[in-house]
């Protein structure tokens, strides 16, 4: 039997080391689906419940491996559904390749059913590389370029293959005019080190600092040891952008935790008071949480010259990967002899964790959402992968989850879209089937798409050597983050018609699927519930009924935000008395003396 274009596509994916493709079938990719049927489950077709979830799962896979995640969808509606997940990949700089179908070539331009201008549709999201394959000889080069571009530029790319071409006999490109060959699959990451003179200038600047602050992002992930050594030499503290939360252990006494609106007070105070700033592999966008302009001298290290020097007026920009650049910089650093700055940072970090524990243990109605993440942190397996959704759950993930051991974690950092926590966890389980995955999600995101993806978890759990995939739902019947934003930023009371969610038992739904299902309605049940879920022999759902009025107070709440919230209360917020009481109790914990942990 002759090899078709679809057959050759899957063969080439195997050569690239692709083990699974996340997708949903449709007649626009029938030829490719037929080739999957002939391929002996190599690569595996992982059927999600929706194409958007396929893209999110591919993003999760890519985030937790560094390899390319692959997703596929039919023409028209299926391709459209991919967009949100692909934008998540684009904004968080994640390598993903999307393979989409298109109507038959003979029908193009004829307003045919499900015909959409896919070139226009994907032009922005796949701007680094987007191609429609129209003859078999075009396929190898197009697919290989999609993979190499995704890896080199850490971006989504897209391949459009008309449905009739998929079943056509494959013929390779010839050694001929206007034929484009390809090469062996694979691409090794480059190692870039800045010029020695620039390194010397950067070291001179850093050595002159008496109060050095370091900010790391996801670009520093492979340089954890070097970041720790630089911080020790310079007597610095280290703050983490949200996508870099898992770069360094929170057990290190000088790690101040997350930065920004979802960040910690130690990170805020360190940036407020430092005289020198070193940014490593971060494109953290909120400059108001960095030092005042002119306050600190700054150095930035990044592998992408297009993103360097954007967020703070840096004096020296070092173009290079984090590990080799820091390793080259280390012998040139001396640092201050006075360690008072470092000691002050460590005292602030110790006090902060004591404050977080007190806040987590505050009474709430019925369960304090902060305690959900605190109790998880106390029991977190050292090889766990944690995903978090957007919404108020992101606050608790950012502030209360303590990274240690080999724990990995991520969320939709830049797009901040709802719904990726559960499909990220699915992608993580295919990336690391021997590690436990934990998804922290709000009930809004769970109703949006998480409930359906529990079916995907149940279907594929038997393929994972460690079956633990825990979905924890913060069940408060409120679109909580937006409710708080209305109060704090708009001075508006909660509008119940837009903010309230229909009540549903997530545990009952999970139980009906044969998953481990646990309902928590009391804070004393939380610890045992986590232990049960993390020791279960199957995936589990924790349905935790929690208080929607625990305020996600920023590390430095402004007067204007406080005034707006009080205006909302005075305008008749339905939970006015309760939210003020919880806010006062929570904020009071910051003023109490801390104890060393």
Residue pairs with C-beta under 8 A, 6 or more apart in sequence:
2 169
2 170
3 11
3 169
3 170
4 31
4 35
4 166
4 167
4 168
4 169
4 170
5 31
5 133
5 136
5 139
5 161
5 165
5 166
5 167
5 168
5 169
5 170
6 31
6 32
6 34
6 35
6 166
6 167
7 35
7 38
7 39
7 170
8 136
8 139
8 140
8 170
9 32
9 35
9 99
9 139
9 143
9 161
9 166
10 32
10 35
10 36
10 39
10 42
10 43
12 139
12 140
12 143
12 144
12 185
13 21
13 43
13 70
13 143
14 42
14 43
15 184
15 185
16 68
16 147
16 185
16 186
17 67
17 185
18 43
18 68
18 70
19 42
19 43
19 44
19 430
20 43
20 44
20 45
20 46
20 61
20 70
20 430
21 36
21 43
21 44
21 45
21 46
21 70
21 71
21 72
21 99
22 46
22 48
22 53
22 54
22 55
22 57
22 58
22 61
22 69
22 70
22 71
22 72
22 427
23 29
23 45
23 46
23 47
23 48
23 51
23 54
23 71
23 72
23 73
24 47
24 48
24 49
24 50
24 51
24 54
24 73
24 74
24 78
24 81
25 33
25 47
25 74
26 73
26 74
26 75
26 77
26 78
26 101
27 74
27 101
27 163
28 73
28 74
28 75
28 76
28 78
28 79
28 100
28 101
28 102
28 103
28 114
28 163
29 72
29 73
29 74
29 75
29 78
29 99
29 100
29 101
29 161
29 163
29 166
30 101
30 163
30 166
30 167
31 163
31 164
31 165
31 166
31 167
32 72
32 99
32 101
32 161
32 166
33 45
34 167
35 166
36 45
43 70
46 54
46 57
46 426
46 430
46 456
46 460
47 456
47 459
48 54
48 57
48 423
48 426
48 453
48 456
49 449
49 452
49 453
49 455
49 456
50 81
50 449
50 452
51 71
51 73
51 78
51 79
51 81
51 82
52 81
52 82
52 83
52 84
52 85
52 419
52 449
53 85
53 419
53 422
53 423
53 426
53 449
53 452
53 453
53 456
54 71
54 72
54 73
54 82
54 85
54 423
55 71
55 81
55 82
55 83
55 84
55 85
55 86
55 88
55 89
55 96
55 98
56 84
56 85
56 88
56 419
56 420
56 423
56 424
56 427
57 69
57 71
57 423
57 424
57 426
57 427
57 430
58 69
58 70
58 71
58 85
58 89
58 96
58 98
58 427
59 69
59 85
59 88
59 89
59 92
59 94
59 96
59 420
59 424
59 427
60 69
60 387
60 410
60 420
60 423
60 424
60 425
60 426
60 427
60 428
60 431
61 67
61 69
61 427
61 428
61 430
61 431
62 68
62 69
62 89
62 94
62 95
62 96
62 427
63 92
63 94
63 410
63 424
63 427
64 385
64 408
64 410
64 427
64 428
64 431
64 432
65 431
65 432
67 95
68 95
68 96
68 97
68 147
68 150
68 151
69 89
69 94
69 95
69 96
69 97
69 427
70 96
70 97
70 98
70 99
71 82
71 85
71 96
71 97
71 98
71 99
72 98
72 99
72 100
73 79
73 81
73 82
73 98
73 100
73 101
74 100
74 101
74 114
75 100
75 101
75 102
75 103
75 114
75 115
75 116
75 118
75 163
76 103
76 113
76 114
76 115
76 116
77 114
78 100
78 101
79 100
79 101
79 116
79 118
79 121
79 122
80 116
80 121
82 98
82 100
83 121
83 122
83 125
84 415
84 417
85 96
85 420
85 423
86 96
86 98
86 122
86 125
86 126
86 156
86 158
87 125
87 415
87 417
88 94
88 412
88 415
88 417
88 420
89 95
89 96
89 155
89 156
90 125
90 155
90 156
91 413
91 414
91 415
92 218
92 243
92 412
92 413
92 414
92 415
93 154
93 155
93 218
93 304
94 154
94 155
94 156
95 150
95 151
95 154
95 155
95 156
96 150
96 156
96 157
97 146
97 147
97 150
97 156
97 157
97 158
97 159
98 122
98 126
98 156
98 157
98 158
98 159
99 158
99 159
99 161
100 118
100 122
100 158
100 159
100 160
100 161
101 160
101 161
101 162
101 163
101 166
102 108
102 115
102 118
102 132
102 160
102 161
102 162
102 163
103 112
103 113
103 114
103 115
103 162
103 163
104 112
104 162
104 163
104 164
105 134
105 162
105 164
105 165
106 164
107 115
108 115
108 162
118 132
118 158
118 160
119 130
119 132
119 160
122 130
122 158
122 160
123 130
125 156
125 158
126 155
126 156
126 157
126 158
127 155
128 149
128 150
128 153
128 155
128 156
128 157
129 145
129 146
129 149
129 150
129 155
129 157
129 158
130 157
130 158
130 160
131 138
131 142
131 145
131 146
131 158
131 159
131 160
132 160
132 161
132 162
133 139
133 142
133 159
133 160
133 161
133 162
133 165
134 162
134 165
135 165
136 165
136 168
136 169
136 170
136 171
136 172
137 171
137 172
137 173
137 174
137 179
137 180
138 173
138 180
139 161
139 170
140 172
140 173
140 181
140 182
141 173
141 180
141 181
141 182
142 159
143 159
143 182
144 182
144 183
144 185
145 157
145 182
146 157
146 158
146 159
147 157
147 185
147 187
148 187
149 155
149 157
150 156
150 157
151 187
151 189
152 187
154 304
173 179
173 180
173 181
173 182
175 181
189 321
190 321
191 321
191 324
192 303
192 319
192 320
192 321
192 324
192 325
193 320
193 321
193 324
193 325
193 328
194 202
194 318
194 319
194 320
194 325
194 328
196 328
198 316
198 318
199 318
199 325
199 328
199 329
199 332
200 332
201 316
202 299
202 316
202 318
202 329
203 329
203 332
203 333
205 276
205 297
205 299
205 315
205 316
206 212
206 234
206 276
206 278
206 299
206 329
206 333
207 234
207 332
207 333
207 334
207 335
208 276
208 297
209 234
209 274
209 275
209 276
209 297
209 336
210 275
210 276
210 336
210 338
210 341
211 273
211 274
211 275
211 276
211 341
212 234
212 235
212 236
212 274
212 275
212 276
212 277
212 278
212 335
212 341
213 236
213 237
213 239
213 270
213 271
213 274
213 276
213 277
213 278
213 291
213 296
214 227
214 230
214 231
214 234
214 236
214 237
214 238
214 239
214 277
214 278
214 279
214 280
215 238
215 239
215 240
215 241
215 259
215 271
215 277
215 278
215 279
215 280
215 282
215 284
215 290
216 227
216 238
216 239
216 240
216 241
216 244
216 247
216 248
216 280
216 281
216 282
217 240
217 241
217 243
217 244
217 247
217 279
217 280
217 281
217 282
217 283
217 284
218 241
218 243
218 244
218 247
218 281
218 282
218 413
219 244
219 280
219 281
219 282
219 302
219 303
219 321
219 322
220 227
220 244
220 247
220 280
220 281
220 282
220 322
221 244
221 246
221 247
221 281
222 321
222 322
222 323
223 280
223 281
223 321
223 322
223 323
223 326
224 247
224 248
226 322
226 323
226 326
226 327
226 330
227 238
227 247
227 248
227 280
227 322
227 326
228 248
228 252
229 326
229 330
230 236
230 278
230 326
230 329
230 330
230 333
231 237
231 238
231 254
233 330
233 333
233 334
233 335
234 278
234 333
234 335
234 336
235 335
235 336
235 338
235 339
235 341
235 342
236 254
236 278
236 341
236 342
236 345
237 254
237 255
237 256
237 266
237 270
237 342
237 345
237 346
237 349
238 248
238 252
238 254
238 255
238 256
239 256
239 257
239 258
239 259
239 263
239 266
239 267
239 270
239 271
240 247
240 248
240 255
240 256
240 257
240 258
240 259
240 267
241 258
241 259
241 260
241 282
241 283
241 284
241 413
242 258
242 259
242 260
242 262
242 394
242 398
242 411
242 413
243 410
243 411
243 413
243 414
244 281
244 282
245 258
245 398
245 401
245 403
245 409
245 410
246 403
246 407
246 408
246 409
246 410
248 255
248 403
249 255
249 403
249 404
249 405
250 257
250 402
250 403
250 404
251 402
251 404
253 346
253 349
253 350
254 342
254 345
254 346
254 349
255 349
256 264
256 266
256 267
256 270
256 345
256 348
256 349
256 352
257 263
257 264
257 266
257 267
257 349
257 352
257 398
257 399
258 264
258 267
258 398
258 399
259 267
259 268
259 271
259 284
259 289
260 284
260 286
260 289
261 286
261 289
261 554
261 555
262 394
262 395
262 398
262 399
262 552
262 554
263 289
263 398
263 399
263 554
263 555
264 352
264 399
264 555
265 348
265 352
265 355
265 555
265 556
265 590
266 345
266 348
266 349
266 352
267 289
267 555
268 289
268 555
268 556
269 348
270 345
270 348
271 277
271 289
271 290
271 291
272 291
274 291
274 295
274 296
275 295
275 296
275 297
276 296
276 297
276 298
277 290
277 291
277 296
277 297
277 298
277 299
277 312
277 314
278 298
278 299
278 300
278 301
279 298
279 299
279 300
279 301
279 302
279 311
279 312
279 314
280 300
280 301
280 302
280 322
280 326
281 301
281 302
281 303
281 322
282 302
283 302
283 307
283 310
283 311
284 290
284 311
285 311
285 414
287 311
287 312
290 311
290 312
291 298
291 312
293 312
293 313
294 313
297 315
298 312
298 313
298 314
298 315
298 316
299 314
299 315
299 316
299 317
299 318
300 308
300 309
300 312
300 314
300 316
300 317
300 318
301 318
301 320
301 322
301 325
301 326
302 308
302 317
302 318
302 319
303 319
303 320
303 321
303 322
305 317
305 319
308 314
308 317
308 319
309 317
318 325
318 329
350 594
350 595
350 596
350 597
351 593
351 594
352 594
353 402
353 594
353 597
354 594
354 595
354 596
354 597
355 589
355 590
355 592
355 594
356 370
356 374
356 399
356 400
357 374
358 589
358 592
359 368
359 370
359 586
359 589
360 368
360 370
360 371
360 373
360 374
360 375
360 400
361 368
361 371
361 374
362 368
362 370
362 550
362 582
362 585
362 586
362 589
363 523
364 371
364 523
364 546
364 547
364 549
364 550
364 582
365 547
365 549
365 578
366 521
366 522
366 523
366 545
366 546
366 547
367 520
367 521
367 522
367 523
367 526
367 544
367 545
367 546
367 547
368 523
368 546
368 547
368 550
369 392
369 393
369 396
369 474
369 476
369 544
369 546
369 547
369 550
370 396
370 399
370 400
370 550
371 523
371 526
372 396
372 440
372 472
372 474
372 526
372 544
372 546
373 396
373 397
373 400
373 401
373 440
374 400
375 526
375 527
375 530
376 401
376 438
376 440
376 472
376 530
377 400
377 401
377 402
378 527
379 527
379 530
379 531
379 534
380 386
380 401
380 402
380 404
380 407
380 438
381 405
381 407
381 435
381 436
381 534
382 404
382 405
382 406
382 407
383 405
383 406
383 407
383 435
383 436
384 407
384 408
384 435
384 436
384 437
384 438
385 407
385 408
385 409
385 425
385 428
385 432
385 435
385 436
385 437
385 438
386 397
386 401
386 407
386 408
386 409
386 437
386 438
386 439
386 440
387 409
387 410
387 411
387 420
387 421
387 422
387 424
387 425
387 428
387 437
387 438
387 439
387 440
388 394
388 397
388 401
388 409
388 410
388 411
388 421
388 439
388 440
388 441
389 411
389 412
389 418
389 419
389 420
389 421
389 439
389 440
389 441
389 442
389 445
390 411
390 412
390 416
390 417
390 418
390 419
390 420
390 445
390 481
391 418
391 442
391 444
391 445
391 479
391 480
391 481
392 442
392 474
392 480
392 481
392 484
392 552
393 421
393 440
393 441
393 442
393 474
394 411
394 416
394 481
395 481
395 552
396 440
396 474
396 552
397 409
397 411
397 440
401 409
403 409
408 428
410 424
411 420
411 421
411 424
412 420
418 444
418 445
418 448
419 445
419 448
419 449
419 450
421 439
421 440
421 441
421 445
421 450
421 471
422 439
422 441
422 445
422 446
422 449
422 450
422 453
422 454
422 457
422 471
423 449
423 453
423 456
424 439
425 437
425 438
425 439
425 457
425 469
425 471
426 453
426 456
426 457
426 460
426 469
428 435
428 437
429 437
429 460
429 464
429 469
430 460
430 463
430 464
433 463
433 464
433 465
433 466
434 464
434 465
434 466
435 466
436 466
436 468
436 469
436 470
436 534
437 468
437 469
437 470
438 469
438 470
438 471
438 472
439 450
439 469
439 470
439 471
439 472
440 472
440 474
441 450
441 471
441 472
441 473
441 474
442 473
442 474
442 476
442 479
442 480
442 481
443 473
443 474
443 475
443 476
443 477
443 478
443 501
443 504
443 506
444 478
444 479
444 480
444 501
446 471
446 473
446 506
447 501
447 502
447 504
450 471
450 473
451 506
451 509
454 471
454 509
454 510
454 513
454 515
454 539
454 541
455 513
457 469
457 471
457 515
457 539
458 513
458 514
458 515
458 539
461 467
461 469
461 538
461 539
467 536
467 537
467 538
467 539
468 533
468 534
468 536
468 539
468 540
469 539
469 540
470 533
470 534
470 536
470 539
470 540
470 541
470 542
471 510
471 539
471 540
471 541
471 542
472 533
472 541
472 542
472 544
473 506
473 541
473 542
473 543
473 544
474 480
474 544
474 546
475 506
475 543
475 544
475 545
475 546
476 545
476 546
476 547
476 548
477 500
477 501
477 502
477 503
477 548
478 494
478 499
478 500
478 501
478 548
479 498
479 499
479 501
480 548
481 552
482 498
482 499
483 494
483 499
483 548
484 551
484 552
486 492
486 493
486 494
486 495
486 499
486 568
487 493
487 494
487 564
487 565
487 568
487 569
487 573
487 579
488 561
488 564
488 565
489 561
489 564
490 564
490 568
491 563
491 564
491 565
491 567
491 568
491 571
492 568
492 571
493 568
493 569
493 571
493 572
493 573
493 574
493 576
494 568
494 573
494 574
494 575
496 574
505 519
505 543
506 541
506 543
507 517
507 518
507 519
507 541
507 542
507 543
508 517
509 541
510 516
510 517
510 540
510 541
510 543
511 517
514 538
515 538
515 539
515 540
515 541
516 532
516 533
516 536
516 538
516 539
516 540
516 541
517 540
517 541
517 543
518 529
518 532
518 533
518 540
518 541
518 542
518 543
519 543
519 545
520 526
520 529
520 542
520 543
520 544
520 545
521 545
526 544
529 542
529 544
530 542
532 540
533 540
533 542
547 582
548 575
549 575
549 578
549 579
549 582
550 582
550 586
551 579
551 582
551 583
551 586
553 583
553 586
553 587
554 561
565 583
569 576
569 579
569 580
573 579
